[in-house]
Each structure stands twice: as structure tokens, then as C-alpha cells.
Amino acid sequence: VRDAQGRCLAGCQLHIGDNPGDGAMPSWMQHKLRPGECYVEWVGTLDEARGKGMGSKLMRWAEETARKSGCTVITLDVVGGNRAVNLYERVGYEVVSHSNLCSSMGICCIVYCLMGCHYCKLIHMEKKL
């Protein structure tokens, strides 16, 4: 999403079908798609654009793009404590499962030191299309 001057205010990346997704992410962290699935790899907005409907607009775009590609479900993962969970629930995503990032001691130390304990939970959400 860009403003009148062409600045990027918000963005989203999807993993659909044969698209390799975010190549910058280590392979062990990359999501493994199920048949008919579209995975939201990331959504981001500038601080100045928050609360102005950018996230909802991006999620609508993601769903439209997934449908056009033949997907029947769209999924994402979000860390606990991220306020975006409220947006995802508001636009129809449901919590499918929780994972504890602290099950791996190395990851736990990194997450805890950088972000705090409430970010050790990973929430998997999905929405039927």
C-alpha cells in the first residue's frame, strides 16, 4: 500500500503454490504448504499508518489473491503478544494451535532476551476461503 507520494506504508508477502516464498528465511523456518493452502509470510505497516485500515486492506488483498490462485484456506503464524492477533480475528481468522518456541532452548534464550517471555508462544491461525 503506497501513499500519494509513492512511499510504501504497508506490505504483505504470500506463499502460494510453487512460489518459493521468502527466500531470505532459513529453510528450517519456511512454512511447508498443504494442498490448497496460501500462507501469509509477513504483514507490516509503518507506525504512522497503523489504525488506518491498512492491515484490513492487506488481508482482503491476500484473501482475494489466494482465491484467484485456487486456494481454499489461508493461514499464518503470529507470536503471542503481537497486537495483530486482534486484526486477524476481526477479519475471520481462527486459532488452530499454539506452539511453545521455548521447547528449543536456543530459540527460547534468543526470543526471551530480545522480546520477552510472552513472545515465546507461536499462534497458528487459519481462515477458510
Legacy VTK file of the C-alpha trace (Angstrom):
# vtk DataFile Version 3.0
C-alpha trace
ASCII
DATASET POLYDATA
POINTS 129 float
0.000 0.000 0.000
1.507 3.334 -1.056
0.632 6.911 -0.222
0.134 9.728 -2.746
3.904 10.340 -2.845
4.607 6.675 -3.617
6.000 5.776 -0.178
5.314 2.239 0.918
3.104 2.397 4.034
2.291 -1.294 4.369
3.077 -4.604 2.726
2.360 -8.308 2.764
4.057 -11.407 1.336
2.284 -14.638 0.477
3.495 -18.186 -0.153
1.233 -19.783 -2.776
1.737 -22.936 -4.848
5.146 -23.178 -6.483
6.168 -19.692 -5.336
9.217 -20.310 -3.146
8.137 -17.699 -0.602
10.620 -15.637 1.346
13.979 -16.882 0.113
15.781 -14.858 2.785
14.288 -17.049 5.506
16.335 -20.124 6.511
14.834 -23.307 5.048
14.167 -24.781 8.506
11.898 -21.797 9.246
9.968 -21.874 5.960
6.353 -22.983 6.077
5.509 -26.225 4.257
2.319 -25.659 2.264
-0.543 -28.158 2.275
-2.557 -28.632 -0.938
-4.935 -25.678 -1.414
-3.178 -23.522 1.187
-1.924 -19.960 0.959
0.428 -18.890 3.749
0.801 -15.261 4.854
4.538 -14.965 5.437
4.503 -11.437 6.802
2.394 -8.310 7.101
3.840 -4.973 8.113
2.855 -1.324 8.374
4.730 1.825 9.244
3.878 3.196 12.682
2.301 6.274 11.089
-0.055 4.059 9.047
-1.352 1.951 11.959
-5.005 2.258 12.879
-5.969 3.481 9.401
-7.245 0.223 7.921
-4.028 -0.783 6.167
-3.891 -4.207 7.815
-7.509 -4.979 6.910
-6.884 -3.850 3.344
-3.825 -6.088 3.066
-5.673 -9.082 4.485
-8.534 -8.589 1.960
-5.937 -8.420 -0.832
-4.269 -11.609 0.466
-7.580 -13.469 0.517
-8.547 -12.287 -2.986
-5.130 -13.290 -4.326
-5.367 -16.706 -2.646
-8.866 -17.333 -4.061
-7.744 -16.360 -7.571
-4.910 -18.866 -7.216
-7.345 -21.650 -6.315
-6.589 -21.791 -2.611
-9.276 -22.958 -0.197
-7.593 -21.895 3.052
-5.267 -19.094 4.103
-3.020 -19.477 7.145
-0.480 -17.522 9.175
1.628 -17.724 12.295
1.936 -14.879 14.766
3.866 -14.632 18.019
1.925 -14.278 21.241
1.721 -10.722 22.467
1.519 -9.303 18.938
-1.457 -6.931 18.721
-2.055 -8.093 15.135
-3.849 -11.150 16.578
-6.847 -8.844 17.140
-6.837 -7.815 13.465
-6.632 -11.411 12.270
-9.542 -12.464 14.496
-11.570 -9.434 13.395
-11.216 -10.391 9.720
-12.215 -14.015 10.365
-9.088 -15.993 11.216
-9.384 -18.632 13.920
-6.709 -20.004 16.227
-5.868 -23.561 15.197
-2.960 -24.282 17.539
-0.326 -22.852 19.854
3.345 -23.809 19.842
5.890 -23.081 22.516
9.008 -21.556 20.980
10.760 -22.273 24.258
10.746 -26.005 23.522
14.074 -25.342 21.822
16.392 -23.940 24.470
18.465 -21.950 21.980
15.434 -20.260 20.434
13.948 -19.639 23.880
17.012 -17.744 25.066
17.102 -15.598 21.943
13.358 -14.837 21.995
13.306 -14.178 25.733
16.334 -11.890 25.675
15.183 -9.922 22.640
11.416 -9.757 23.123
10.317 -11.067 26.499
8.593 -14.223 27.708
5.084 -13.542 26.335
6.574 -13.762 22.822
7.619 -17.387 23.335
4.193 -18.571 22.125
3.552 -19.046 18.396
-0.120 -18.951 17.349
-1.168 -20.715 14.134
-4.328 -19.213 12.607
-6.380 -20.001 9.526
-9.392 -18.876 7.559
-11.441 -20.930 5.120
-11.868 -19.235 1.758
LINES 1 130
129 0 1 2 3 4 5 6 7 8 9 10 11 12 13 14 15 16 17 18 19 20 21 22 23 24 25 26 27 28 29 30 31 32 33 34 35 36 37 38 39 40 41 42 43 44 45 46 47 48 49 50 51 52 53 54 55 56 57 58 59 60 61 62 63 64 65 66 67 68 69 70 71 72 73 74 75 76 77 78 79 80 81 82 83 84 85 86 87 88 89 90 91 92 93 94 95 96 97 98 99 100 101 102 103 104 105 106 107 108 109 110 111 112 113 114 115 116 117 118 119 120 121 122 123 124 125 126 127 128
